[in-house]
Amino acid sequence: MENQIKNVTYKTTNTYETLNEINSNTKRVWLVFHGIGFLSRFFLKYFNELPKEENYILAPQAPSKYYLKNEYKHVGASWLTKENTAIETENLFNYLDAVLENENLPTDCQIIVFGFSQGVSIALRYLAFSKLQCSKIIIYAGGIPKELNKTDFNYFENKTEIISIIGDHDEYLTPKRLEEENRKLNSLFGDSIRHINFKGAHEVKKEIINQLAI
């Protein structure tokens, strides 16, 4: 007798973390997606130099936790794997919908969507699904999901700034991979992408983030 795969639906709970408070001076709300191996509370440190009165940062938490380096000390997390990807993606969308519903964000603030590394694929997939309006999408050293196409983002109507950030010594981006990712970027968003290159590896630069808060 062969194994059977069955699904079950149940209620679950996940955390997310925020930095600063929404107030009458808040200009920008950042929805930031960390990379693999991060926890949201540690990812927020890259945004703690932004002006507090003007910037509210919202960091969802990848649901799959694991011990880093097999040392059973430090915990990291992953958004998705190749296992049951469709179901896990749907779960993530439900979670992100719940986060935004819980926050009830003001409508007069700019929404900036920021993805680093694995977080890029989650950010773009969620935008394609939710049609969330945002003023900027920041694609930082991450891959573009192959299933996405230009029509997924037609709702932007050229009102959203697309920014791509890459280090010149990123160990995960070979020249071939970089060429492929740029091709996918252009196919989704055309040639109006703002490219920012920096001297460094696969790392988040606070000074670059600080420059984007305008």
Backbone as CSV, one residue per row, in Angstrom:
resi,resn,N_x,N_y,N_z,CA_x,CA_y,CA_z,C_x,C_y,C_z
1,MET,0.846,-1.193,0.000,0.000,0.000,0.000,0.887,1.252,0.000
2,GLU,0.567,2.209,-0.879,1.358,3.424,-0.981,0.963,4.436,0.096
3,ASN,1.939,5.278,0.462,1.647,6.370,1.389,0.658,7.341,0.771
4,GLN,-0.177,7.933,1.595,-1.121,8.952,1.137,-0.811,10.271,1.814
5,ILE,-0.843,11.325,1.024,-0.654,12.673,1.569,-2.017,13.291,1.815
6,LYS,-2.270,13.708,3.051,-3.539,14.322,3.414,-3.285,15.687,4.036
7,ASN,-4.240,16.567,3.893,-4.125,17.909,4.467,-5.106,18.084,5.611
8,VAL,-4.728,18.917,6.553,-5.621,19.284,7.642,-5.469,20.785,7.879
9,THR,-6.577,21.440,8.160,-6.565,22.878,8.430,-6.791,23.093,9.919
10,TYR,-5.976,23.961,10.509,-6.085,24.210,11.943,-5.643,25.644,12.218
11,LYS,-5.955,26.138,13.388,-5.584,27.499,13.766,-4.164,27.510,14.311
12,THR,-3.387,28.504,13.903,-2.026,28.632,14.404,-1.747,30.094,14.731
13,THR,-0.665,30.338,15.471,-0.289,31.689,15.885,1.176,31.930,15.565
14,ASN,1.482,33.126,15.068,2.861,33.504,14.809,3.063,34.943,15.278
15,THR,4.293,35.291,15.567,4.608,36.636,16.024,5.010,37.526,14.847
16,TYR,5.089,38.820,15.101,5.796,39.768,14.244,6.270,40.879,15.155
17,GLU,7.204,41.688,14.695,7.757,42.728,15.562,7.711,44.081,14.865
18,THR,7.631,45.129,15.658,7.575,46.483,15.128,8.630,47.345,15.814
19,LEU,8.974,48.434,15.155,9.929,49.398,15.687,9.324,50.784,15.555
20,ASN,9.355,51.558,16.622,8.782,52.905,16.709,7.260,52.827,16.844
21,GLU,6.623,53.969,16.844,5.171,54.048,17.006,4.571,54.888,15.883
22,ILE,3.378,54.527,15.468,2.662,55.352,14.502,2.106,56.580,15.229
23,ASN,2.359,57.741,14.648,1.882,58.980,15.248,1.518,59.956,14.127
24,SER,1.160,61.151,14.481,0.724,62.135,13.486,1.845,62.573,12.554
25,ASN,3.104,62.302,12.942,4.253,62.679,12.116,4.777,61.534,11.251
26,THR,4.182,60.352,11.366,4.647,59.205,10.600,4.434,59.447,9.109
27,LYS,5.518,59.328,8.352,5.456,59.507,6.904,5.555,58.190,6.145
28,ARG,6.322,57.248,6.716,6.605,56.009,5.997,6.370,54.794,6.900
29,VAL,5.707,53.800,6.341,5.572,52.491,6.986,6.374,51.495,6.164
30,TRP,7.334,50.860,6.804,8.195,49.875,6.146,7.694,48.471,6.485
31,LEU,7.409,47.689,5.464,7.087,46.271,5.623,8.324,45.504,5.196
32,VAL,9.056,44.938,6.154,10.391,44.413,5.871,10.425,42.890,6.069
33,PHE,10.993,42.213,5.089,11.064,40.752,5.083,12.525,40.329,5.213
34,HIS,12.830,39.655,6.304,14.205,39.250,6.572,14.643,38.092,5.682
35,GLY,15.942,37.847,5.680,16.496,36.726,4.935,16.518,35.453,5.752
36,ILE,16.928,34.376,5.117,16.988,33.082,5.795,18.014,33.141,6.936
37,GLY,17.658,32.531,8.054,18.541,32.505,9.213,18.330,33.639,10.193
38,PHE,17.492,34.624,9.828,17.202,35.743,10.721,15.993,35.441,11.605
39,LEU,15.857,36.217,12.652,14.605,36.408,13.363,14.230,37.878,13.193
40,SER,12.944,38.170,13.195,12.500,39.531,12.892,13.062,40.554,13.878
41,ARG,13.194,40.188,15.148,13.671,41.176,16.132,15.117,41.577,15.879
42,PHE,15.923,40.665,15.345,17.302,41.010,15.025,17.393,41.766,13.699
43,PHE,16.479,41.493,12.803,16.478,42.193,11.521,16.141,43.666,11.701
44,LEU,15.341,43.971,12.693,14.930,45.357,12.925,16.110,46.282,13.244
45,LYS,17.230,45.730,13.692,18.361,46.592,14.065,18.892,47.373,12.866
46,TYR,18.653,46.875,11.653,19.134,47.578,10.468,18.321,48.831,10.166
47,PHE,17.219,49.014,10.871,16.328,50.142,10.613,16.263,51.103,11.794
48,ASN,17.098,50.889,12.811,16.963,51.668,14.040,17.620,53.045,13.987
49,GLU,18.234,53.395,12.855,18.780,54.740,12.701,17.869,55.642,11.879
50,LEU,16.757,55.110,11.389,15.793,55.943,10.682,15.117,56.887,11.664
51,PRO,14.775,58.099,11.229,14.094,59.026,12.141,12.848,58.393,12.761
52,LYS,12.796,58.323,14.075,11.761,57.563,14.769,10.361,58.141,14.562
53,GLU,10.273,59.450,14.514,8.962,60.080,14.398,8.342,59.874,13.022
54,GLU,9.177,59.630,12.024,8.690,59.581,10.644,8.573,58.173,10.076
55,ASN,9.181,57.191,10.742,9.255,55.844,10.184,8.759,54.795,11.171
56,TYR,7.841,53.979,10.705,7.315,52.859,11.483,7.684,51.591,10.732
57,ILE,8.346,50.671,11.409,8.855,49.467,10.737,8.112,48.245,11.253
58,LEU,7.653,47.455,10.323,6.840,46.272,10.599,7.564,45.066,10.014
59,ALA,7.974,44.147,10.876,8.794,43.008,10.454,8.078,41.685,10.706
60,PRO,7.454,41.104,9.685,6.881,39.767,9.838,7.968,38.736,10.156
61,GLN,7.546,37.641,10.757,8.463,36.589,11.173,8.254,35.337,10.329
62,ALA,9.316,34.878,9.671,9.248,33.597,8.965,8.868,32.500,9.956
63,PRO,7.978,31.585,9.574,7.414,30.652,10.552,8.276,29.449,10.906
64,SER,9.187,29.071,10.039,9.928,27.819,10.255,11.226,28.092,10.996
65,LYS,11.287,27.758,12.261,12.455,28.015,13.097,13.381,26.800,13.109
66,TYR,14.668,27.076,13.273,15.634,25.988,13.376,16.882,26.517,14.077
67,TYR,17.696,25.608,14.624,18.953,25.993,15.247,20.022,26.198,14.178
68,LEU,20.758,27.299,14.305,21.800,27.623,13.344,23.079,26.836,13.630
69,LYS,23.721,26.392,12.593,25.040,25.749,12.655,25.060,24.499,13.519
70,ASN,23.896,23.917,13.769,23.807,22.684,14.564,24.439,22.820,15.956
71,GLU,24.447,24.040,16.478,25.036,24.258,17.802,23.975,24.320,18.905
72,TYR,22.710,24.372,18.522,21.595,24.399,19.476,21.691,25.582,20.436
73,LYS,22.179,26.702,19.919,22.270,27.932,20.708,21.418,29.038,20.085
74,HIS,21.743,29.375,18.837,21.094,30.494,18.165,20.046,29.979,17.181
75,VAL,18.911,30.659,17.169,17.776,30.240,16.346,17.633,31.169,15.147
76,GLY,17.388,30.588,13.987,17.065,31.332,12.778,15.744,30.831,12.221
77,ALA,15.362,31.375,11.083,14.075,30.994,10.506,14.133,31.044,8.989
78,SER,13.217,30.309,8.377,13.103,30.255,6.919,11.651,30.475,6.525
79,TRP,11.463,31.152,5.397,10.106,31.414,4.914,9.503,30.208,4.202
80,LEU,10.246,29.655,3.256,9.734,28.560,2.427,10.863,27.613,2.069
81,THR,10.493,26.382,1.723,11.423,25.435,1.105,10.734,24.863,-0.130
82,LYS,11.367,23.908,-0.757,10.768,23.257,-1.928,9.709,22.225,-1.530
83,GLU,9.559,21.976,-0.235,8.570,21.002,0.259,7.225,21.686,0.492
84,ASN,6.183,21.170,-0.158,4.817,21.697,0.012,4.763,23.222,-0.175
85,THR,5.440,23.691,-1.205,5.594,25.137,-1.395,4.253,25.838,-1.587
86,ALA,3.359,25.257,-2.362,2.078,25.915,-2.640,1.266,26.111,-1.364
87,ILE,1.190,25.067,-0.532,0.432,25.157,0.715,1.090,26.140,1.676
88,GLU,2.408,26.060,1.794,3.112,26.954,2.710,3.002,28.408,2.259
89,THR,2.989,28.631,0.952,2.822,29.992,0.443,1.448,30.538,0.805
90,GLU,0.425,29.711,0.652,-0.927,30.127,1.035,-0.993,30.447,2.524
91,ASN,-0.330,29.635,3.345,-0.285,29.909,4.780,0.369,31.256,5.073
92,LEU,1.453,31.548,4.347,2.138,32.822,4.538,1.248,33.996,4.149
93,PHE,0.538,33.857,3.056,-0.360,34.938,2.630,-1.432,35.195,3.693
94,ASN,-1.983,34.129,4.244,-2.990,34.286,5.303,-2.391,34.989,6.519
95,TYR,-1.180,34.608,6.863,-0.490,35.235,7.995,-0.249,36.723,7.740
96,LEU,0.270,37.065,6.558,0.566,38.462,6.242,-0.706,39.298,6.163
97,ASP,-1.762,38.724,5.620,-3.059,39.416,5.637,-3.474,39.733,7.072
98,ALA,-3.279,38.763,7.962,-3.671,38.951,9.357,-2.820,40.019,10.037
99,VAL,-1.529,40.052,9.716,-0.649,41.081,10.276,-1.127,42.471,9.879
100,LEU,-1.404,42.669,8.593,-1.820,43.988,8.123,-3.201,44.358,8.658
101,GLU,-4.062,43.377,8.772,-5.378,43.652,9.346,-5.239,44.066,10.816
102,ASN,-4.355,43.399,11.530,-4.142,43.711,12.942,-3.549,45.108,13.131
103,GLU,-2.693,45.528,12.207,-2.048,46.833,12.316,-2.978,47.971,11.910
104,ASN,-3.874,47.710,10.964,-4.807,48.754,10.512,-4.053,50.048,10.208
105,LEU,-3.136,49.980,9.269,-2.216,51.078,8.986,-2.947,52.298,8.439
106,PRO,-2.457,53.493,8.747,-3.083,54.706,8.204,-2.926,54.762,6.688
107,THR,-3.880,55.359,6.030,-3.888,55.390,4.565,-3.083,56.548,3.995
108,ASP,-2.651,57.479,4.847,-1.940,58.653,4.347,-0.424,58.518,4.440
109,CYS,0.087,57.323,4.787,1.529,57.090,4.862,2.024,56.359,3.607
110,GLN,3.262,56.623,3.250,3.903,55.836,2.209,4.147,54.418,2.734
111,ILE,3.909,53.438,1.891,4.236,52.051,2.223,5.497,51.671,1.449
112,ILE,6.520,51.259,2.171,7.760,50.794,1.557,7.902,49.307,1.847
113,VAL,8.019,48.504,0.810,8.187,47.056,0.967,9.651,46.721,0.713
114,PHE,10.271,46.087,1.701,11.707,45.817,1.674,11.928,44.320,1.856
115,GLY,12.644,43.707,0.924,12.986,42.295,1.057,14.480,42.094,0.936
116,PHE,15.047,41.322,1.861,16.460,40.980,1.791,16.615,39.478,1.585
117,SER,17.439,39.088,0.607,17.766,37.689,0.353,16.484,36.875,0.130
118,GLN,16.234,35.839,0.937,15.019,35.046,0.758,13.759,35.883,0.934
119,GLY,13.850,36.948,1.700,12.699,37.819,1.893,12.220,38.501,0.633
120,VAL,13.093,38.627,-0.375,12.681,39.228,-1.650,11.575,38.412,-2.294
121,SER,11.750,37.096,-2.332,10.756,36.244,-2.995,9.413,36.301,-2.277
122,ILE,9.436,36.394,-0.954,8.182,36.476,-0.200,7.516,37.827,-0.437
123,ALA,8.298,38.891,-0.403,7.749,40.223,-0.624,7.072,40.321,-1.988
124,LEU,7.744,39.853,-3.017,7.185,39.968,-4.367,5.980,39.061,-4.560
125,ARG,6.038,37.864,-4.022,4.884,36.973,-4.133,3.668,37.560,-3.420
126,TYR,3.908,38.150,-2.247,2.780,38.711,-1.508,2.202,39.936,-2.218
127,LEU,3.036,40.760,-2.798,2.536,41.905,-3.551,1.705,41.456,-4.750
128,ALA,2.189,40.435,-5.451,1.441,39.926,-6.604,0.090,39.362,-6.180
129,PHE,0.045,38.761,-4.997,-1.193,38.177,-4.483,-2.136,39.238,-3.924
130,SER,-1.613,40.123,-3.091,-2.457,41.033,-2.322,-2.812,42.312,-3.058
131,LYS,-1.965,42.682,-4.055,-2.120,43.967,-4.761,-1.985,45.137,-3.786
132,LEU,-1.117,44.995,-2.827,-0.863,46.060,-1.856,-0.202,47.240,-2.557
133,GLN,-0.774,48.417,-2.403,-0.193,49.612,-3.000,0.993,50.072,-2.158
134,CYS,2.091,50.371,-2.820,3.270,50.838,-2.101,4.015,51.869,-2.937
135,SER,4.746,52.727,-2.260,5.479,53.773,-2.970,6.837,53.277,-3.452
136,LYS,7.425,52.307,-2.712,8.725,51.759,-3.097,8.755,50.261,-2.842
137,ILE,9.447,49.555,-3.736,9.817,48.160,-3.490,11.335,48.110,-3.522
138,ILE,11.921,47.598,-2.447,13.376,47.506,-2.362,13.763,46.039,-2.418
139,ILE,14.431,45.670,-3.495,14.819,44.283,-3.764,16.304,44.170,-3.462
140,TYR,16.621,43.615,-2.303,17.982,43.656,-1.790,18.595,42.252,-1.805
141,ALA,19.449,42.014,-2.793,20.251,40.784,-2.853,19.414,39.517,-2.762
142,GLY,18.317,39.475,-3.518,17.462,38.293,-3.496,17.026,37.877,-4.884
143,GLY,16.502,36.668,-4.992,16.069,36.122,-6.264,14.606,36.422,-6.564
144,ILE,14.299,36.517,-7.837,12.936,36.787,-8.301,12.246,35.454,-8.583
145,PRO,11.085,35.185,-7.979,10.381,33.926,-8.255,10.064,33.776,-9.741
146,LYS,10.287,32.585,-10.267,10.131,32.353,-11.700,8.688,32.450,-12.155
147,GLU,7.739,32.188,-11.259,6.343,32.135,-11.692,5.714,33.512,-11.868
148,LEU,6.382,34.550,-11.399,5.812,35.895,-11.504,5.998,36.463,-12.903
149,ASN,5.064,37.306,-13.301,5.176,37.952,-14.612,4.718,39.394,-14.519
150,LYS,4.910,40.127,-15.586,4.659,41.570,-15.600,3.227,41.915,-15.208
151,THR,2.262,41.102,-15.641,0.865,41.423,-15.354,0.550,41.379,-13.856
152,ASP,1.358,40.643,-13.079,1.140,40.595,-11.627,1.297,41.966,-10.983
153,PHE,2.033,42.857,-11.661,2.338,44.154,-11.068,1.798,45.318,-11.887
154,ASN,0.889,45.039,-12.795,0.290,46.117,-13.574,-0.450,47.118,-12.698
155,TYR,-0.893,46.658,-11.539,-1.671,47.543,-10.664,-0.829,48.699,-10.114
156,PHE,0.499,48.614,-10.225,1.346,49.716,-9.784,1.090,50.986,-10.606
157,GLU,0.766,50.805,-11.874,0.479,51.921,-12.778,1.606,52.955,-12.771
158,ASN,2.847,52.455,-12.740,4.044,53.314,-12.799,4.139,54.309,-11.631
159,LYS,3.451,54.026,-10.538,3.493,54.912,-9.378,4.421,54.390,-8.280
160,THR,5.022,53.236,-8.513,5.873,52.604,-7.507,7.321,52.612,-7.971
161,GLU,8.219,53.079,-7.115,9.648,53.087,-7.433,10.243,51.717,-7.114
162,ILE,10.984,51.156,-8.062,11.624,49.856,-7.887,13.118,50.084,-7.695
163,ILE,13.653,49.572,-6.594,15.065,49.756,-6.271,15.715,48.395,-6.075
164,SER,16.812,48.158,-6.789,17.568,46.910,-6.662,18.921,47.216,-6.029
165,ILE,19.270,46.462,-4.971,20.516,46.697,-4.235,21.336,45.408,-4.223
166,ILE,22.606,45.514,-4.608,23.471,44.340,-4.674,24.893,44.731,-4.292
167,GLY,25.555,43.880,-3.514,26.969,44.069,-3.204,27.845,43.516,-4.314
168,ASP,28.976,44.156,-4.539,29.831,43.738,-5.664,30.609,42.456,-5.375
169,HIS,30.556,41.980,-4.125,31.204,40.711,-3.788,30.200,39.755,-3.123
170,ASP,28.957,39.814,-3.565,27.934,38.915,-3.031,28.261,37.485,-3.441
171,GLU,28.503,36.646,-2.430,28.943,35.277,-2.692,27.872,34.393,-3.321
172,TYR,26.612,34.853,-3.302,25.531,34.055,-3.864,25.166,34.471,-5.292
173,LEU,25.803,35.524,-5.780,25.465,36.025,-7.110,26.660,35.888,-8.053
174,THR,26.695,34.772,-8.760,27.692,34.610,-9.810,27.331,35.529,-10.968
175,PRO,28.259,35.815,-11.870,27.927,36.647,-13.033,26.732,36.104,-13.823
176,LYS,26.637,34.789,-13.957,25.510,34.192,-14.675,24.203,34.413,-13.931
177,ARG,24.223,34.200,-12.619,23.004,34.403,-11.825,22.599,35.876,-11.827
178,LEU,23.564,36.761,-11.735,23.274,38.190,-11.751,22.618,38.596,-13.065
179,GLU,23.122,38.075,-14.153,22.526,38.359,-15.462,21.093,37.858,-15.533
180,GLU,20.845,36.673,-14.991,19.499,36.100,-15.006,18.542,36.901,-14.132
181,GLU,19.010,37.312,-12.950,18.147,38.084,-12.055,17.826,39.456,-12.651
182,ASN,18.791,40.079,-13.293,18.523,41.362,-13.945,17.541,41.203,-15.093
183,ARG,17.644,40.088,-15.805,16.695,39.838,-16.890,15.283,39.703,-16.338
184,LYS,15.121,38.967,-15.223,13.801,38.802,-14.624,13.273,40.131,-14.085
185,LEU,14.155,40.918,-13.474,13.757,42.232,-12.979,13.207,43.101,-14.098
186,ASN,13.943,43.144,-15.199,13.519,43.974,-16.325,12.221,43.476,-16.945
187,SER,12.033,42.156,-16.953,10.801,41.619,-17.524,9.584,41.971,-16.674
188,LEU,9.790,42.123,-15.365,8.682,42.472,-14.465,8.410,43.971,-14.435
189,PHE,9.491,44.764,-14.413,9.341,46.188,-14.110,9.891,47.125,-15.180
190,GLY,10.357,46.579,-16.291,10.878,47.447,-17.348,12.266,47.966,-17.014
191,ASP,12.640,49.054,-17.661,14.007,49.562,-17.519,14.098,50.774,-16.607
192,SER,13.060,51.015,-15.809,13.058,52.189,-14.931,13.514,51.849,-13.516
193,ILE,14.206,50.739,-13.365,14.663,50.292,-12.051,15.862,51.129,-11.608
194,ARG,15.866,51.507,-10.365,17.014,52.222,-9.791,17.965,51.196,-9.183
195,HIS,19.183,51.150,-9.696,20.165,50.170,-9.224,21.141,50.837,-8.264
196,ILE,21.350,50.193,-7.124,22.332,50.650,-6.140,23.325,49.520,-5.916
197,ASN,24.582,49.766,-6.239,25.631,48.784,-6.017,26.578,49.311,-4.937
198,PHE,27.026,48.417,-4.067,27.931,48.828,-3.005,29.091,47.844,-2.902
199,LYS,30.157,48.277,-2.274,31.304,47.411,-2.048,31.017,46.551,-0.819
200,GLY,30.854,45.262,-1.042,30.542,44.383,0.072,29.968,43.066,-0.407
201,ALA,29.638,42.211,0.547,29.169,40.860,0.264,27.655,40.782,0.440
202,HIS,27.169,39.609,0.841,25.734,39.373,1.034,25.375,39.879,2.424
203,GLU,25.164,41.183,2.535,24.996,41.818,3.840,24.097,43.037,3.697
204,VAL,23.472,43.405,4.808,22.606,44.579,4.834,23.424,45.777,5.302
205,LYS,23.341,46.869,4.573,24.063,48.093,4.905,23.080,49.137,5.446
206,LYS,23.243,49.490,6.699,22.344,50.468,7.314,22.434,51.825,6.630
207,GLU,23.629,52.186,6.178,23.772,53.494,5.560,22.966,53.612,4.261
208,ILE,22.801,52.490,3.565,21.974,52.503,2.352,20.510,52.647,2.732
209,ILE,20.067,51.906,3.731,18.681,52.012,4.190,18.369,53.443,4.619
210,ASN,19.295,54.056,5.337,19.088,55.422,5.812,18.884,56.400,4.649
211,GLN,19.563,56.144,3.545,19.449,57.013,2.380,18.119,56.852,1.649
212,LEU,17.447,55.744,1.883,16.203,55.459,1.160,14.981,56.059,1.844
213,ALA,15.155,56.594,3.039,14.031,57.157,3.796,13.823,58.614,3.419
214,ILE,13.466,58.821,2.156,13.177,60.187,1.683,11.900,60.164,0.870
